[in-house]
Amino acid sequence: MKLTIKRGDTVQVLAGNDRKKTGRVIAVDKKNIRITVEGVNIRSKHTRPTQANPHGGIITLEMPIHYSNVKKVEN
């Protein structure tokens, strides 16, 4: 499947909790047909303490959404 959306494009979300939001594409996963959009589909993840983050805690991540749930918006 050829994806027409590339990193850096502006897209609008068509389905899900973040519908009608727009954002810039951060990453494209061609194998799983998923796209990560800036400021969309934000989830919380609990982390254990590590050397890089000695206290651990909760971090927020932008998770990928399916390619069919977005459309490209012309600038």
C-alpha positions in Angstrom: 0.0 0.0 0.0 1.4 3.4 -1.0 0.9 6.1 1.7 0.4 9.6 0.4 0.9 11.3 3.8 4.5 11.9 4.7 6.4 13.3 7.8 5.9 17.0 8.1 2.4 17.1 6.4 -0.5 18.7 8.2 -3.5 16.3 8.8 -6.9 16.4 10.3 -8.2 13.5 12.4 -11.5 12.0 11.1 -12.4 9.5 13.8 -11.9 8.8 17.5 -11.7 11.0 20.6 -9.5 13.5 18.9 -11.7 14.0 15.8 -11.5 17.4 14.1 -8.1 18.1 15.6 -5.3 19.0 13.2 -1.6 18.5 13.7 1.8 17.9 12.0 2.8 14.3 11.2 5.8 13.3 13.4 6.3 9.7 12.2 4.9 7.2 9.6 5.0 3.5 10.2 4.5 1.9 6.7 4.5 -1.7 8.0 1.5 -1.2 10.4 -0.1 1.6 8.3 0.0 4.0 11.3 0.8 7.7 11.7 1.9 9.6 14.8 0.4 13.2 14.9 1.7 16.0 17.1 -0.8 16.7 20.0 -3.2 13.9 19.0 -4.0 10.5 20.8 -2.0 11.4 23.9 -1.7 8.5 26.5 -0.1 8.3 29.9 2.5 5.7 30.6 3.8 4.6 34.0 7.6 4.2 34.1 9.9 2.5 36.6 12.9 4.3 38.0 16.0 4.1 35.8 19.3 5.8 35.7 18.0 8.4 33.2 14.8 9.0 35.2 15.6 8.1 38.9 12.2 8.9 40.3 10.1 7.1 37.6 6.6 8.4 37.3 4.0 9.1 34.7 5.0 10.4 31.2 2.7 11.4 28.3 3.2 10.0 24.8 1.7 10.6 21.4 0.5 7.2 20.2 0.1 6.3 16.5 -3.4 6.2 14.9 -4.4 4.3 11.8 -3.8 5.9 8.4 -7.5 5.7 7.4 -8.5 7.9 10.3 -6.7 11.0 9.0 -6.9 13.2 5.9 -4.3 15.6 4.5 -5.0 19.3 4.9 -3.6 21.8 2.4 -1.7 24.6 4.0 
